[in-house]
Amino acid sequence: MMEGLDETRIEGDPIKQFQLWFEQAIAAKLPMPDAMSLATVTPDGRPTARMVLLKQVDDEGFVFFTNYQSAKARQLEINPYAALVFYWPQLEQQVRVEGKVNKTSAEESSAYFKTRPRESQIGAWASPQSEVISAREVLEQRARELSEQYCDREIDCPVHWGGFRLKPDRIEFWTGRVGRLHDRLLYELQPDGTWTIKRLAP
Ligand SMILES: Cc1cc2nc3c(=O)[nH]c(=O)nc-3n(C[C@H](O)[C@H](O)[C@H](O)COP(=O)(O)O)c2cc1C
């Protein structure tokens, strides 16, 4: 059983607290500690969720990268509110993050794109994410053609590909405790930029 959450010992800034837990999850060699569920809402009010990878986290927020023509990106264009959930079972920890997203700058997206493996770069060009395709072969054919076309040349970041940064206004830390009396501490951003911390019943 993990150490609990104590209001008097927890960081006053939830991003710092997240970084602390995230570093512990990495140090514990958990499989994919950076995997997070991203929930968005469709224009008709239906929640929809999928996994994405956290690529950066700092005072500005939580960053993931995707196709700007994907279902999630289209939903975020219309309603920029989103929610993230991390779950690290071996540590009995969950983190829930809520807030509003903005696109990362083209420079930031392009800088990250450059660091990606070549196959992923080809994939970003080849795959019309979230669209119906007639067969897997169509995708493989496109990837082959692009590979030949680019040959050894550097692959540019597509304009339809880039990041979103979720700037949180609510972050909840959950940790498993004995007898199901789990700890939950909720940080809420106040209009003056400070965070309040409330304990919630498990
Ligand atoms: C562990 C894991 C990590 C993933 N990471 C990403 C990611 O960082 N970006 C992304 O666009 N899709 C990622 N995916 C795929 C998405 O879950 C999803 O299938 C895809 O983005 C299309 O979602 P959409 O149609 O709702 O836009 C990941 C899937 C898994 C299982």
The ligand as an SDF file (V2000), in Angstrom:
LIG
                    3D

 31 33  0  0  0  0  0  0  0  0999 V2000
   -1.0650    3.8750  -25.7300 C   0  0  0  0  0  0  0  0  0  0  0  0
   -1.5920    4.6790  -26.8850 C   0  0  0  0  0  0  0  0  0  0  0  0
   -1.0280    5.9100  -27.1730 C   0  0  0  0  0  0  0  0  0  0  0  0
   -1.5140    6.6870  -28.2180 C   0  0  0  0  0  0  0  0  0  0  0  0
   -0.9590    7.9170  -28.4490 N   0  0  0  0  0  0  0  0  0  0  0  0
   -1.4910    8.7180  -29.4060 C   0  0  0  0  0  0  0  0  0  0  0  0
   -1.0150   10.0500  -29.5710 C   0  0  0  0  0  0  0  0  0  0  0  0
   -0.1040   10.5270  -28.8440 O   0  0  0  0  0  0  0  0  0  0  0  0
   -1.5720   10.8070  -30.5460 N   0  0  0  0  0  0  0  0  0  0  0  0
   -2.5760   10.3300  -31.3520 C   0  0  0  0  0  0  0  0  0  0  0  0
   -3.0490   11.0670  -32.2240 O   0  0  0  0  0  0  0  0  0  0  0  0
   -3.0800    9.0780  -31.1920 N   0  0  0  0  0  0  0  0  0  0  0  0
   -2.5560    8.2710  -30.2470 C   0  0  0  0  0  0  0  0  0  0  0  0
   -3.0640    7.0080  -30.0610 N   0  0  0  0  0  0  0  0  0  0  0  0
   -4.1980    6.5740  -30.9080 C   0  0  0  0  0  0  0  0  0  0  0  0
   -5.5020    7.1610  -30.3250 C   0  0  0  0  0  0  0  0  0  0  0  0
   -5.8960    6.4350  -29.1790 O   0  0  0  0  0  0  0  0  0  0  0  0
   -6.6530    7.2030  -31.3480 C   0  0  0  0  0  0  0  0  0  0  0  0
   -6.8810    5.9120  -31.8780 O   0  0  0  0  0  0  0  0  0  0  0  0
   -6.3880    8.1610  -32.5090 C   0  0  0  0  0  0  0  0  0  0  0  0
   -5.7160    9.3290  -32.0830 O   0  0  0  0  0  0  0  0  0  0  0  0
   -7.6850    8.5600  -33.2190 C   0  0  0  0  0  0  0  0  0  0  0  0
   -8.5530    9.1670  -32.2980 O   0  0  0  0  0  0  0  0  0  0  0  0
   -9.7770   10.0930  -32.7820 P   0  0  0  0  0  0  0  0  0  0  0  0
  -10.4120    9.3840  -33.9870 O   0  0  0  0  0  0  0  0  0  0  0  0
  -10.7100   10.1630  -31.6100 O   0  0  0  0  0  0  0  0  0  0  0  0
   -9.2300   11.4320  -33.1480 O   0  0  0  0  0  0  0  0  0  0  0  0
   -2.5800    6.2070  -29.0190 C   0  0  0  0  0  0  0  0  0  0  0  0
   -3.1630    4.9470  -28.7320 C   0  0  0  0  0  0  0  0  0  0  0  0
   -2.6670    4.1980  -27.6890 C   0  0  0  0  0  0  0  0  0  0  0  0
   -3.2930    2.8600  -27.3960 C   0  0  0  0  0  0  0  0  0  0  0  0
  1  2  1  0
  2  3  1  0
  2 30  2  0
  3  4  2  0
  4  5  1  0
  4 28  1  0
  5  6  2  0
  6  7  1  0
  6 13  1  0
  7  8  2  0
  7  9  1  0
  9 10  1  0
 10 11  2  0
 10 12  1  0
 12 13  2  0
 13 14  1  0
 14 15  1  0
 14 28  1  0
 15 16  1  0
 16 17  1  0
 16 18  1  0
 18 19  1  0
 18 20  1  0
 20 21  1  0
 20 22  1  0
 22 23  1  0
 23 24  1  0
 24 25  2  0
 24 26  1  0
 24 27  1  0
 28 29  2  0
 29 30  1  0
 30 31  1  0
M  END
$$$$
